């Protein structure tokens, strides 16, 4: 003999699977990483007691101001990120939710990811050296550049490495500093021909830059929209597409002459 459920009982029975699904989703790991503003480092200075840029085979100059490369800090590749973490990150201005594969491309073990990031950084440093020496018409056979930056991986410091090498060798080309004595930060990949490429986490990087005293931020032009979304007060954005456009903009800013582009 079958008994009929009352309406409240039926709703309760039907609702149990939904509640179970929500509870499972809330605690199940999701394919995301959480990121926040990370460290910055002045490529014209020292990092952990070691000069970031060391040049031999050509005279170098004393520089003023700072050129700060910026980073984001993400949850470790093996970290469990739940629905609650994602929701918190979406509503926070100092955090971002990013696809796990965009932060840790290629997957693999923690050791594989660290190796990949190290290789990307080394390739970026080689490209930065090639771009800087090519811009200055100097031979890599005569000028040796060593770049040292501990505990940082990936290619996004390429543009700032390149500008740092140029500032140490040639400044603005007429005796002044590329920085004009300012604290300038920025991000962007670089290729040997001087083309600037987009990177991730720009909105968080602007926050790190302003936190550490930057008043100007060089950003790949394609990422102007993202950079403007959470732009801290007191930070000026300068979009760049090539090494030449970055140098020209900094020289115009330093001398107060010519056009300084903006997002």
Buried (B, 14 or more C-beta within 10 A) or exposed (E): EEEEEEEEEEEEEEEEEEEEEEEEEEEEEBEBBBBBBBBBBBBBBEBEEEBBBEBEEBEBEEBBBBBBBBBBEBBEBEEEBBBEBEEEBEEEEBBBBBEBEEBBBEEEEEEEBBBBBEEBBEEBBBBBBBBBBBBBEBEBEEBEBEBEBEEBBBBBBBBBBBBBBBBBBBBBEEEBBBBBEBBBBBBBBBBBEBBBBBBBBBBBBBBBBBEBBBEBBBBBBBBBEBBBEBBBEEBBBBBBBBBEBBBBBBBBBBEEEEEBBEB
